[in-house]
Amino acid sequence: MSALGEDILYLSVSELSARIRSRKLSPVELTEAYLERIRTLGPRLNAFQTVTPELARDQARAAEAEIARGRYRGPLHGIPYGAKDLLATAGIETSWGAVPCRGQKFDADATVVRRLREAGAILLGKLAMVEFAGGLGYRFANASISGPGRNPWNPDRWTGGSSSGSGAAVAAALVPFALGTETWGSILCPSAFCGITGLRPSYGRVSRAGAMVCAWSFDKVGPLARSAADCRIVLQAIAGRDPADPTSSSQPVRLRGRSRPLARLKGAIIEMDFSVKGAEPEVAERFRRAVEELSSAGLALEPAQLPEFPASEVAGVLITAEALSSFENFYRDGRVRKLKDPYAPWQPEINRALTGADVVKAWRMRRQLQLQMADFFARYDYIVTPNFLSVAPPIDRDLYETLPYSDPVGAIGNACGLPAIALPCGFGRDHLPAGFQIVAPPDEEALLLDLGELYQGRTRFHLERPPLAAFDPLRDEPRLAGAPQARPHRSGGLPCPSRS
């Protein structure tokens, strides 16, 4: 058992970094402590698909030796992390959360993994995810090769998807930070349900080279961490132009220094209808208090309305068409029938009414939506709005029943490639985390991080810890790189067409 206690493992990236740089904390000892925590808690949460202990130890020893020689690479040097299992890692299985991809390996790291390695970060393993990142839909939480994502706040509740392991691992202090991806909701959802901070960057801000393609014009890679400050550190390391990804932005990455103070900006409060089925008044109350806190901090906020537009329908058509194209080979050779969700093999038939003309129209409408949002952001600098309208649902329930409400802000944000930050704001029913989000114009991640740090400087919700001591004794071990795969879990249900 490691001599490092939980208090150390729950430190922020910046706090760990300061101790490592001053050589008060050993990267080797820190890595061993996280590996031990993964061994004891990871299986209870289904957080990791593959643990890479030997790689982590090698990288930790190398980091410690470099720092001892005076070669300090920066704030991530010697900091462990986990990567969502759709990001390629050379010679290590990358299963995309799906049974038909069991044993799949690539020869090179994804760009984000390489950039973190060059920054001195230490890879602990590949984090569990919903199969194909939910690109073919899912209706139950167990649509994953790793089993259902279990929430550290209550293992009978869902972590959210599709970055399920990323959310659980950060909340349970199995890692200080994680990489996730979002097509529609896959960073913001687990951040909300697990009570952590997640940053969805602008489309193109972070390279996707080496990442599984779900929906090419929607996919984004971003960090999940304990705080906005931690997300800033990680984004600084992974963002920027990449010749290997033609969609990556050439805009300079400026994550600090604003031309105008926050108090001189205008924020739009977008209220959601908490009278709809599935919404919970406790979450509405937590959002109201978050708005009050931001207003008390001196921010100028006023109620506003988003453009009236069928954004969910447009985003749904495009994601469906792009995902079916991405996974076409799995339909051609029949491997799609190995997926956990039984309706995934029938997606072409389910969506047969979708035509090429529909896709072209959706692209045209998407452009109009982007223009309308540009007009909106000419009047407002950012949006403050709820994230999810309820806390994490039971893990064995139909997600169509437990999360029946729409997500108009998520539809607009992802269709327009807008950045967003998910922030915890307290607790709802059964002492489960509640959260809200702030959305900004493209390439305004610095604004989101400034607002997130402002809020978290006045609150302590991001410092709360789940009651992990109440967990049952463990029965299984996480799968190590090169070890046999775990037995697949059974699943059922219809596809979930929206959040992925």
C-alpha positions in Angstrom: 0.0 0.0 0.0 1.3 3.4 -0.9 2.3 5.8 1.8 0.5 8.6 0.0 -3.0 9.2 1.3 -6.2 10.3 -0.3 -5.5 13.9 0.5 -2.6 13.9 -1.9 -4.4 12.0 -4.6 -7.2 14.6 -4.6 -4.8 17.5 -5.0 -5.2 19.6 -8.1 -2.8 19.4 -11.0 -1.2 22.7 -10.1 -0.7 21.6 -6.5 0.8 18.3 -7.5 3.0 20.1 -10.0 4.4 22.5 -7.4 5.3 19.6 -5.1 6.9 17.7 -7.9 8.9 20.6 -9.2 10.2 21.4 -5.7 11.0 17.6 -5.4 8.8 17.3 -2.3 6.7 14.7 -4.2 8.1 11.8 -6.3 6.5 11.1 -9.6 7.3 7.4 -9.1 5.6 7.3 -5.7 2.6 9.3 -7.0 2.2 7.0 -9.9 2.4 3.9 -7.6 -0.3 5.5 -5.4 -2.7 6.0 -8.3 -2.0 2.5 -9.7 -2.9 1.1 -6.2 -6.1 3.1 -6.1 -7.0 2.0 -9.6 -6.4 -1.6 -8.5 -8.7 -1.3 -5.5 -11.4 1.0 -6.8 -11.3 0.9 -10.6 -13.1 -2.4 -11.0 -16.0 -1.3 -8.8 -16.5 1.6 -11.2 -15.7 0.0 -14.5 -13.5 3.0 -15.0 -10.6 1.5 -16.9 -10.6 -0.7 -19.9 -6.8 -1.2 -19.9 -4.3 -0.3 -17.2 -0.7 0.2 -18.3 1.4 -0.1 -15.1 4.7 -0.9 -16.7 4.5 2.0 -19.1 3.4 4.3 -16.3 6.3 3.2 -14.1 8.8 3.7 -17.0 7.5 7.2 -17.7 7.4 8.1 -14.0 11.1 7.0 -13.5 12.1 9.0 -16.6 10.2 12.1 -15.4 11.8 11.8 -11.9 15.3 11.5 -13.4 14.8 14.4 -15.7 13.5 16.7 -12.9 16.5 15.6 -10.7 18.8 16.7 -13.5 17.1 20.1 -13.7 15.2 19.4 -16.9 11.7 20.5 -16.0 9.3 20.4 -18.9 6.4 22.2 -17.3 3.3 21.8 -15.1 2.3 18.4 -16.4 5.8 16.9 -15.9 5.4 13.8 -13.7 1.6 14.1 -13.5 -0.3 10.9 -14.2 -3.5 10.8 -16.3 -5.9 8.5 -18.2 -6.9 8.6 -21.9 -10.3 7.7 -23.3 -10.1 4.4 -25.1 -10.7 5.8 -28.5 -7.3 7.7 -28.5 -4.6 5.6 -30.2 -1.7 4.5 -28.0 1.2 2.8 -29.7 1.2 -0.9 -29.1 -1.5 -0.7 -26.5 -5.0 -2.0 -27.1 -7.5 0.7 -28.2 -10.9 -1.0 -28.2 -13.2 2.0 -28.9 -15.4 0.6 -26.1 -16.6 -2.1 -28.5 -16.4 -5.9 -28.5 -15.6 -6.1 -32.2 -12.5 -4.0 -31.7 -11.1 -6.1 -28.9 -7.4 -6.5 -29.4 -7.1 -3.6 -31.8 -3.7 -1.8 -31.7 -2.1 1.1 -33.6 1.5 1.8 -34.4 1.5 5.4 -33.2 0.0 7.6 -30.5 -2.8 10.0 -31.1 -1.5 13.6 -31.3 -2.9 14.5 -27.9 -1.3 11.5 -26.3 2.0 12.4 -27.9 1.8 16.0 -26.8 1.1 14.9 -23.2 4.0 12.5 -23.3 6.2 15.4 -24.6 4.9 17.5 -21.7 6.1 14.8 -19.3 2.7 13.4 -18.3 2.4 9.8 -17.3 -0.2 7.5 -18.9 -1.9 5.2 -16.4 -4.2 3.5 -18.9 -7.2 3.6 -21.2 -10.4 4.8 -19.8 -13.7 3.0 -20.4 -16.3 4.5 -22.8 -19.6 3.7 -24.4 -19.1 1.6 -27.5 -18.2 3.7 -30.6 -18.7 6.7 -28.3 -22.4 6.3 -28.7 -22.2 7.0 -32.4 -24.7 4.2 -33.2 -26.9 5.1 -30.3 -27.5 3.3 -27.0 -30.4 3.0 -24.6 -28.8 1.4 -21.5 -25.6 2.2 -19.6 -24.1 -1.3 -20.2 -23.5 -0.6 -23.9 -19.7 -0.9 -23.4 -17.0 -3.5 -23.5 -16.1 -2.4 -20.0 -19.5 -2.8 -18.5 -21.8 0.0 -17.3 -20.0 3.2 -16.0 -20.6 3.3 -12.2 -20.8 6.7 -10.5 -18.3 7.2 -7.6 -21.1 9.1 -5.7 -23.3 6.0 -5.9 -22.2 2.9 -7.9 -25.9 2.2 -8.6 -26.0 5.4 -10.6 -24.6 6.1 -14.1 -21.5 8.1 -14.7 -22.9 9.5 -17.9 -21.4 8.9 -21.4 -19.7 8.4 -23.6 -16.6 9.4 -21.6 -17.8 7.3 -18.7 -14.5 6.2 -17.4 -13.0 9.6 -17.7 -15.7 11.1 -15.5 -15.5 8.3 -12.9 -11.7 8.2 -12.8 -11.4 11.9 -12.0 -14.2 12.0 -9.5 -12.7 9.0 -7.6 -9.1 10.3 -7.7 -7.9 7.4 -9.8 -6.3 10.1 -12.0 -5.7 13.9 -11.5 -7.1 14.5 -15.0 -8.4 12.6 -18.0 -8.9 13.1 -21.7 -12.4 12.7 -23.1 -14.2 13.4 -26.4 -17.5 15.0 -27.3 -19.7 14.7 -30.3 -22.8 15.8 -28.4 -22.6 15.7 -24.6 -19.8 13.2 -24.0 -17.6 15.6 -21.9 -20.4 17.7 -20.4 -22.6 14.7 -19.4 -20.1 12.7 -17.2 -18.8 16.0 -15.8 -22.3 16.9 -14.6 -23.2 13.5 -13.2 -19.8 13.0 -11.5 -19.4 16.5 -10.0 -16.2 17.4 -11.9 -15.1 20.1 -14.3 -15.1 19.4 -18.0 -14.0 21.5 -21.0 -15.4 21.0 -24.4 -13.0 23.0 -26.7 -14.1 24.7 -29.9 -14.2 22.4 -32.9 -10.7 22.2 -34.3 -9.0 23.7 -31.2 -7.5 20.3 -30.3 -6.2 17.8 -32.9 -8.2 14.6 -33.4 -5.4 12.8 -35.3 -5.3 9.3 -34.0 -8.7 9.4 -32.4 -11.6 7.3 -33.5 -13.9 9.2 -35.9 -17.5 9.2 -34.7 -19.0 12.2 -36.6 -16.2 14.0 -38.4 -17.7 17.5 -38.3 -18.7 17.3 -34.6 -15.9 15.4 -32.7 -13.8 17.3 -30.2 -11.1 16.2 -27.7 -11.0 17.9 -24.3 -10.0 17.6 -20.6 -11.9 16.5 -17.6 -10.4 17.5 -14.3 -11.1 18.7 -10.8 -11.1 22.4 -11.6 -11.1 25.0 -14.4 -7.5 25.8 -13.5 -6.6 22.2 -14.2 -8.4 22.2 -17.5 -6.5 25.3 -18.5 -3.1 23.5 -17.8 -4.1 20.5 -19.8 -5.6 22.4 -22.7 -2.5 24.5 -23.0 -0.5 21.3 -23.6 -2.8 19.6 -26.1 -4.3 22.5 -28.2 -2.9 23.9 -31.4 -2.5 23.3 -35.1 -1.6 19.8 -36.2 -0.7 19.0 -39.8 -2.0 15.5 -39.3 -5.5 16.9 -38.7 -6.6 19.2 -41.5 -9.5 20.5 -39.5 -7.3 21.7 -36.6 -7.4 25.4 -36.1 -4.5 27.7 -37.0 -5.8 30.3 -34.5 -3.2 31.1 -31.8 -3.8 29.3 -28.4 -4.2 32.2 -25.9 -5.6 30.9 -22.6 -4.6 33.8 -20.4 -4.9 37.6 -20.7 -8.1 39.3 -21.6 -8.5 42.7 -23.3 -11.6 43.4 -21.2 -12.4 42.6 -17.5 -15.1 40.0 -16.9 -17.3 42.6 -15.2 -17.5 44.6 -18.5 -18.8 41.6 -20.5 -22.5 40.7 -20.9 -23.7 37.2 -20.1 -27.0 35.6 -21.3 -28.9 33.5 -18.9 -30.7 30.8 -20.8 -33.3 29.2 -18.6 -34.6 25.7 -19.2 -38.1 24.4 -18.6 -37.9 22.4 -15.3 -41.5 21.5 -15.5 -40.8 18.9 -18.2 -40.7 15.1 -17.6 -37.5 14.0 -15.9 -36.4 17.5 -14.7 -35.8 17.9 -11.0 -36.5 21.0 -8.9 -33.4 20.5 -6.8 -31.2 20.9 -9.9 -33.2 24.1 -10.8 -32.5 25.5 -7.4 -28.8 24.7 -7.7 -28.7 26.5 -11.0 -30.5 29.5 -9.6 -27.9 29.8 -6.8 -25.1 29.5 -9.2 -26.4 32.4 -11.2 -26.7 34.4 -7.9 -23.1 33.6 -7.1 -21.9 34.8 -10.5 -24.0 38.0 -10.2 -22.6 38.5 -6.7 -19.1 38.3 -8.2 -19.9 41.4 -10.3 -20.9 39.7 -13.6 -23.5 41.4 -15.8 -26.1 38.7 -16.5 -29.5 39.1 -18.1 -32.2 36.6 -19.3 -32.1 35.9 -23.0 -33.6 33.6 -25.6 -31.6 31.5 -28.1 -32.6 31.7 -31.8 -35.7 29.7 -32.6 -34.3 26.9 -34.7 -34.6 23.1 -35.1 -31.0 22.7 -33.9 -31.6 19.2 -32.4 -33.1 17.9 -35.6 -30.2 19.4 -37.7 -27.5 18.0 -35.4 -29.3 14.6 -35.2 -29.5 14.2 -39.0 -25.8 15.1 -39.5 -24.4 13.0 -36.6 -26.5 10.0 -37.8 -25.3 10.3 -41.4 -21.7 10.8 -40.4 -21.6 8.0 -37.8 -23.2 5.5 -40.3 -20.5 6.4 -42.7 -17.7 6.2 -40.1 -18.7 2.7 -39.1 -19.7 1.4 -42.5 -17.1 -1.3 -42.6 -18.5 -2.8 -39.4 -21.9 -3.2 -41.2 -20.3 -4.6 -44.4 -18.4 -7.4 -42.6 -21.1 -8.0 -40.0 -19.0 -7.1 -36.9 -21.6 -4.6 -35.9 -23.7 -7.5 -34.6 -21.1 -8.0 -31.8 -22.0 -4.6 -30.2 -23.8 -4.7 -26.9 -26.7 -2.5 -28.0 -29.0 -4.9 -29.9 -30.4 -2.2 -32.1 -27.0 -0.9 -33.4 -27.0 -3.5 -36.2 -30.3 -2.1 -37.4 -29.3 1.6 -37.6 -29.3 1.7 -41.5 -32.8 0.3 -41.5 -34.0 2.5 -38.7 -32.7 5.5 -40.6 -33.5 4.4 -44.1 -35.9 7.3 -44.5 -32.9 9.7 -44.2 -31.9 10.8 -47.7 -29.0 12.6 -49.3 -31.2 15.6 -49.8 -32.0 15.6 -46.1 -28.3 15.7 -45.3 -27.6 18.6 -47.7 -30.5 20.5 -46.3 -29.2 19.9 -42.8 -25.8 21.3 -43.8 -27.4 24.4 -45.2 -29.5 24.9 -42.1 -26.5 24.3 -39.9 -24.8 27.3 -41.7 -27.8 29.4 -41.0 -27.7 28.4 -37.3 -24.1 29.4 -37.1 -24.9 32.8 -38.6 -27.7 33.3 -36.1 -25.4 32.4 -33.2 -22.8 34.8 -34.5 -25.5 37.5 -34.3 -26.4 36.3 -30.8 -22.8 36.6 -29.7 -22.6 40.1 -31.1 -25.0 41.0 -28.3 -23.8 38.7 -25.6 -20.3 37.5 -24.7 -21.2 34.1 -23.2 -24.2 31.9 -22.1 -24.9 30.6 -18.6 -27.4 27.7 -18.6 -28.1 24.4 -16.9 -26.2 21.4 -18.1 -28.5 18.4 -17.3 -31.9 18.9 -15.7 -31.5 16.0 -13.3 -28.8 14.1 -11.4 -27.3 10.8 -12.5 -29.9 8.2 -13.3 -30.0 4.6 -12.0 -27.6 2.4 -13.9 -30.1 -0.3 -14.8 -32.9 2.0 -16.2 -33.8 2.8 -19.7 -32.1 6.1 -20.5 -35.0 7.1 -22.7 -37.1 7.1 -19.5 -34.7 8.6 -17.1 -33.4 11.4 -19.4 -36.4 12.1 -21.6 -35.9 15.9 -21.9 -34.3 17.7 -24.9 -30.9 19.4 -25.0 -31.2 22.5 -27.2 -28.1 24.2 -25.9 -26.1 21.1 -26.5 -27.5 20.8 -30.0 -26.6 24.4 -30.8 -23.2 24.2 -29.1 -22.1 21.1 -31.0 -23.6 22.0 -34.3 -21.8 25.4 -34.2 -18.6 24.0 -32.7 -18.8 26.2 -29.6 -16.7 25.7 -26.6 -18.3 25.0 -23.2 -17.3 24.4 -19.6 -19.2 22.2 -17.2 -19.0 23.2 -13.5 -20.4 21.5 -10.4 -22.8 23.7 -8.4 -23.9 21.5 -5.5 -26.1 18.5 -5.0 -29.6 17.4 -5.9 -31.6 14.4 -5.0 -29.8 11.6 -3.0 -26.8 13.9 -2.6 -25.8 13.4 -6.2 -23.9 16.2 -8.1 -25.7 18.9 -10.0 -24.0 21.1 -12.5 -24.3 24.0 -15.0 -22.5 25.1 -18.1 -21.1 28.2 -19.7 -20.9 28.5 -23.4 -18.8 31.0 -25.4 -18.1 31.9 -29.1 -15.5 29.9 -31.0 -11.9 30.1 -29.7 -13.0 31.7 -26.4 -11.8 29.0 -24.1 -9.8 31.5 -22.1 -13.1 33.3 -21.3 -14.7 30.1 -20.1 -11.7 29.2 -18.0 -11.6 32.7 -16.4 -15.3 32.4 -15.6 -14.9 28.9 -14.2 -12.0 30.0 -12.0 -14.0 33.0 -10.8 -16.9 30.7 -9.8 -14.7 28.1 -8.2 -12.8 30.7 -6.3 -16.0 31.5 -4.5 -17.4 28.0 -4.1 -16.1 24.6 -2.9 -18.3 22.2 -4.9 -15.4 21.2 -7.1 -13.5 20.1 -3.9 -16.2 17.7 -2.7 -15.3 14.0 -2.6 -17.6 11.0 -3.1 -18.1 8.5 -0.2 -15.8 5.8 -1.7 -15.2 4.3 1.8 -18.8 2.9 1.6 -18.0 0.7 -1.5 -18.5 -3.0 -1.3 -15.4 -5.4 -1.3 -14.0 -5.9 -4.7 -14.4 -9.0 -6.8 -12.4 -8.3 -9.9 -9.2 -6.7 -11.1 -8.8 -4.2 -13.9 -7.5 -5.7 -17.1 -3.8 -5.1 -17.5 -2.2 -4.5 -20.9 -1.6 -7.9 -22.5 -3.9 -9.8 -20.2 -7.1 -11.6 -21.3 -10.2 -9.6 -21.8 -13.0 -9.5 -19.3 -16.2 -11.3 -20.2 -18.6 -9.1 -22.1 -21.7 -7.8 -20.4 -25.2 -8.3 -21.8 -27.3 -5.3 -22.9 -30.5 -4.4 -24.5 -32.6 -1.5 -25.7 -33.1 0.9 -28.6 -30.5 3.4 -29.8 -30.2 6.8 -28.2 -29.9 9.2 -31.2 -28.9 12.5 -29.5 -26.2 12.6 -26.9 -23.0 10.9 -27.8 
